[in-house]
Amino acid sequence: MKQTTAYNKGMDNLFFAFLFIFVVLIIGYALFFSSIGNNLNSNRIHYESASMVKSFQFFEIQYYSSNEEIKNKYKILRRLNSYMIDEAPDYFSRYQKILELSEALEDNITQHLGEVFDLILIEFNGSVSDYGITTFENPFIKISDFNQYHLNNFGVLFSEKIMTWRQRYLDLIPPDDQFLLPFWGVELGFKQKSLNLEIDGHTLYDFFLKEISISAIPALFRLIEYEVSITKKKVAKHIMASMGSVFHSSNLDHFIVNIPVSDTVYQGDLYSADISMVSIGPQQNLTEIRVNNNKIPFYEYSGKYEKVTNEPGTHTYDVEVVIRHPVTGSIYIYSNIFEYTVIPR
């Protein structure tokens, strides 16, 4: 009887030992696969793409997040068309700072979920600072879903590293927190607070201004921003999100319009709008520029509209940019009315 009891206790101990080992194995496997999942989630992106190709390449990017709420609410499947040029290595070495900044951001970007930015359409052919821009508001372009026509016909020059960096954080940006503007199937958006992020003592605001030219995909949409400056004081004031200083037509022509906004000038001062252009190809889509209903001659290099302000009081400055859509032929007029006050001497 004692032998049977001892046998039963032994079997019980063996059962509990096996049970304990089983539980430990289950927990171990769970922790192991959980760590793999966390590593995948920490990368926040799984992508497949051709690295450096000479032709248009169609690929998909799938977003992942460890936060289920973010994952379910902001998970996005994007189809983008990437046009890489492997014969131009100087483009990428020239902008090494962009890569360095992306590395610096990767470690702490999750601490700024409300300040994350989405970077797209980096074109390595110049700097915004070349155009004298000193204030940048809502400078961000966010791609919406392209239709098949756009995917098959257009591309943009990217570094794959930058492409990965930009996509990694897109799922963290709540759509409600973005400035959105429908623009021929594309949305313009920007998380303004991201400009306050500092890297090595410099804000992203400074970095964008000095290092990056933000441009449009050819014939896909027109980025219109306004640089606002006072010619006399040579002080840049604002960039309006509704219109813009840098215009990219389908052949990458672009122009600058400097307009004083809500400023005070003294009677007799020269109040002017400088219009300049860097011609990269034939001007096809810009139809005309009108100021106060007067058409401004638009030459290959530059033109100027000047107004001598002799009458005291408040005056308006009405600027219209007329653009023809390169594909549909539709006419688009971007207009804005600016105000200034003349003070008697």
C-alpha positions in Angstrom: 0.0 0.0 0.0 2.8 2.4 0.9 4.6 1.3 -2.3 1.5 2.2 -4.3 1.1 5.5 -2.5 4.8 6.3 -3.1 4.3 5.3 -6.8 1.3 7.6 -7.0 3.2 10.5 -5.5 6.1 9.8 -7.9 3.7 9.9 -10.8 2.2 13.1 -9.5 5.6 14.7 -9.1 6.5 13.5 -12.6 3.2 14.9 -14.0 3.8 18.3 -12.4 7.4 18.3 -13.6 6.3 17.6 -17.2 3.5 20.2 -16.7 6.1 22.8 -15.4 8.5 22.0 -18.3 5.6 22.3 -20.8 4.5 25.7 -19.4 8.1 27.0 -19.4 8.4 25.9 -23.1 5.2 27.6 -24.0 6.2 30.8 -22.2 9.7 30.6 -23.9 8.2 30.2 -27.3 5.8 33.0 -26.7 8.5 35.4 -25.6 10.7 34.3 -28.5 8.1 35.0 -31.2 7.0 38.1 -29.3 10.5 39.5 -29.5 10.6 38.8 -33.3 7.3 40.6 -33.6 8.5 43.5 -31.6 11.6 43.8 -33.8 9.4 43.8 -36.9 7.1 46.4 -35.3 10.0 48.5 -34.2 11.1 48.9 -37.8 7.5 49.9 -38.5 7.8 49.0 -42.2 8.2 46.1 -44.4 8.9 47.0 -48.0 9.8 45.5 -51.3 11.4 47.6 -54.0 14.0 47.7 -56.6 17.0 49.5 -55.3 18.4 51.6 -58.1 16.7 51.0 -61.4 16.7 52.9 -64.7 13.0 52.4 -65.4 9.8 53.1 -63.5 9.3 50.5 -60.8 6.0 49.7 -59.2 6.1 48.5 -55.6 4.0 48.3 -52.5 4.8 49.4 -49.0 2.9 47.9 -46.0 3.0 49.6 -42.6 3.1 47.9 -39.2 2.8 49.2 -35.7 3.1 47.6 -32.3 0.2 49.8 -31.1 -3.0 48.1 -32.3 -5.0 51.3 -32.3 -2.5 53.0 -34.5 -2.2 49.8 -36.6 -5.9 49.6 -37.2 -6.6 53.2 -37.7 -3.6 54.4 -39.6 -2.3 51.4 -41.4 -1.9 52.3 -45.0 -1.1 50.4 -48.2 0.6 52.8 -50.6 1.6 52.2 -54.2 4.3 54.5 -55.3 6.3 54.9 -58.5 10.0 55.3 -57.8 12.3 56.5 -60.5 15.9 55.9 -59.5 18.9 57.0 -61.6 22.1 55.0 -60.8 24.2 57.2 -63.1 24.0 60.1 -60.7 25.8 59.1 -57.5 26.8 62.8 -56.9 23.2 63.5 -56.1 23.3 61.2 -53.1 26.8 62.1 -51.8 25.8 65.7 -52.1 23.0 65.3 -49.6 24.7 63.0 -47.1 23.3 65.2 -44.3 19.8 64.0 -45.1 20.9 60.4 -44.5 22.6 61.5 -41.2 19.5 63.2 -40.1 17.4 60.2 -40.8 19.7 58.0 -38.7 19.5 60.5 -35.8 15.7 60.5 -36.0 15.2 56.8 -36.1 16.2 56.3 -32.4 13.8 58.8 -30.9 11.0 59.4 -33.4 8.5 57.4 -31.4 8.8 59.9 -28.6 7.2 62.5 -30.8 4.1 60.8 -32.1 2.4 64.2 -32.3 5.3 65.7 -34.1 6.1 63.1 -36.7 6.5 64.3 -40.2 6.1 62.6 -43.5 8.8 63.4 -46.1 8.1 62.9 -49.8 9.2 64.3 -53.1 12.8 65.1 -52.3 14.5 66.2 -55.5 18.2 66.6 -55.4 18.5 69.5 -57.9 18.9 72.5 -55.7 18.1 74.1 -52.4 15.1 76.1 -51.2 17.5 78.6 -49.8 18.6 79.4 -53.3 15.4 81.2 -53.8 15.8 83.4 -50.7 13.1 81.7 -48.6 13.6 82.3 -44.9 10.2 81.3 -43.6 8.6 77.9 -44.3 5.1 77.2 -43.3 3.3 74.0 -44.2 6.0 73.0 -46.6 5.1 69.4 -46.6 3.7 67.3 -49.5 1.9 64.0 -48.6 1.0 61.6 -51.4 -2.5 60.2 -51.5 -3.4 57.2 -53.6 -2.2 57.7 -57.2 -4.4 56.4 -60.0 -3.0 53.9 -62.5 -2.3 56.6 -65.1 0.0 58.5 -62.8 1.7 55.3 -61.6 2.5 54.2 -65.2 3.7 57.5 -66.5 5.6 59.5 -63.8 8.3 59.1 -61.3 10.5 61.1 -59.0 14.2 60.9 -58.2 14.7 59.3 -54.8 17.3 57.8 -52.6 15.9 54.5 -51.4 17.3 55.4 -48.0 15.2 58.5 -47.9 12.2 56.7 -49.2 12.4 54.2 -46.4 12.9 56.9 -43.8 9.8 58.8 -45.0 7.6 55.8 -45.2 8.5 54.5 -41.8 6.6 57.2 -40.0 3.6 57.7 -42.2 1.4 55.4 -40.2 2.0 57.4 -37.1 0.4 60.6 -38.5 -3.3 60.9 -37.7 -5.1 62.2 -40.8 -7.0 64.6 -38.7 -3.8 66.3 -37.6 -2.7 67.1 -41.2 -3.3 70.0 -43.4 -5.0 68.4 -46.4 -5.7 70.0 -49.7 -7.0 68.1 -52.7 -4.7 68.6 -55.6 -5.3 66.5 -58.7 -5.6 63.2 -56.8 -2.8 64.3 -54.4 -3.1 65.7 -50.9 -0.8 68.3 -49.5 -0.2 67.9 -45.9 2.1 68.7 -43.1 2.4 68.3 -39.3 3.5 71.7 -38.3 4.9 70.8 -34.9 7.5 68.6 -36.5 9.4 71.7 -37.4 10.3 72.1 -33.7 12.2 68.8 -33.5 15.8 69.5 -32.9 18.8 67.5 -34.2 22.2 68.6 -33.0 20.8 72.0 -32.1 19.2 72.6 -35.4 15.5 72.4 -36.0 14.0 70.5 -39.0 12.8 74.0 -40.1 16.4 75.0 -40.6 17.3 71.7 -42.2 14.5 71.8 -44.7 15.3 75.4 -45.6 19.0 74.8 -46.2 19.2 71.3 -47.6 16.1 70.2 -49.3 14.3 71.3 -52.4 10.6 70.2 -52.2 9.2 69.7 -55.7 6.4 68.3 -57.6 6.1 65.1 -59.6 6.1 66.2 -63.3 2.6 66.7 -64.7 1.0 65.2 -61.6 0.3 68.3 -59.6 1.5 71.8 -59.1 3.0 72.9 -55.8 2.0 76.5 -55.3 3.5 78.4 -52.4 4.0 82.0 -51.8 7.1 83.6 -50.5 6.2 86.9 -49.0 8.9 89.6 -48.8 9.3 93.3 -48.7 11.7 94.3 -51.5 12.8 97.5 -49.9 13.7 95.9 -46.6 14.7 92.6 -48.2 13.0 90.8 -45.3 11.1 87.6 -46.1 7.8 87.5 -44.3 5.7 84.4 -44.9 5.0 81.5 -47.2 1.3 81.0 -47.7 0.1 77.5 -48.0 -2.5 78.4 -50.5 -0.1 79.7 -53.1 3.7 79.6 -53.4 7.0 81.0 -54.4 8.2 77.8 -56.1 6.1 76.5 -59.0 7.0 73.4 -60.8 5.4 72.8 -64.2 5.3 69.5 -66.0 8.8 70.2 -67.3 10.1 71.4 -64.0 10.1 75.1 -64.8 9.6 77.1 -61.7 9.2 80.7 -60.8 9.2 82.9 -57.7 6.7 85.6 -56.7 7.7 87.9 -53.9 4.6 89.7 -52.5 4.5 92.1 -49.4 1.6 91.1 -47.1 -0.2 93.2 -44.6 2.7 95.6 -44.4 3.0 99.3 -43.8 4.9 101.5 -46.2 5.5 105.3 -46.4 4.0 107.4 -49.1 6.3 107.5 -52.1 8.0 104.2 -51.4 8.3 101.7 -54.2 6.0 98.7 -53.6 7.0 95.9 -56.0 6.5 92.2 -56.8 9.6 90.5 -58.1 8.9 87.6 -60.5 11.9 85.5 -61.5 12.3 82.2 -63.2 14.8 79.4 -63.6 14.1 77.9 -67.0 14.8 74.2 -67.3 12.7 73.6 -70.3 10.1 75.2 -72.6 7.4 77.0 -70.7 4.2 75.2 -71.6 1.7 75.3 -68.8 2.0 78.7 -67.2 -0.4 80.9 -69.1 0.0 84.2 -67.4 0.4 86.1 -64.2 -1.9 89.0 -63.4 -1.5 91.6 -60.7 -4.4 93.9 -60.0 -6.0 92.6 -63.3 -2.9 93.7 -65.2 -1.1 90.9 -67.1 2.6 90.7 -66.3 5.0 89.9 -69.1 6.7 86.6 -68.2 10.1 86.4 -69.7 12.6 83.5 -69.6 14.7 85.0 -66.8 12.8 87.7 -64.8 10.2 90.3 -64.8 9.0 92.9 -62.3 5.7 94.5 -61.5 6.1 97.8 -59.7 3.6 100.1 -58.1 4.5 103.5 -56.6 2.3 104.1 -53.6 1.3 107.7 -53.6 -2.2 107.5 -52.1 -2.4 107.1 -48.3 -4.7 104.5 -46.9 -5.2 100.7 -47.2 -4.7 99.1 -50.6 -5.1 95.6 -52.0 -2.7 93.6 -54.1 -4.5 91.0 -56.2 -2.3 88.3 -57.7 -3.5 85.5 -60.0 -1.5 82.7 -61.5 -3.1 81.0 -64.5 -2.0 77.5 -65.2 -3.1 75.0 -67.9 -3.3 71.3 -66.9 -0.7 69.6 -69.1 -2.9 66.5 -69.5 -6.5 67.6 -69.5 -6.0 71.1 -70.8 -8.1 72.5 -67.9 -7.4 76.0 -66.7 -6.6 76.6 -63.0 -6.4 80.1 -61.5 -4.7 80.5 -58.2 -5.5 83.8 -56.7 -4.9 85.7 -53.5 -5.5 89.3 -52.3 -2.9 90.9 -50.2 -3.3 94.1 -48.2 -0.9 97.0 -47.4 -1.2 100.4 -45.8 0.3 103.6 -47.0 1.2 106.2 -44.3 1.6 109.9 -45.2 5.0 111.2 -44.6 
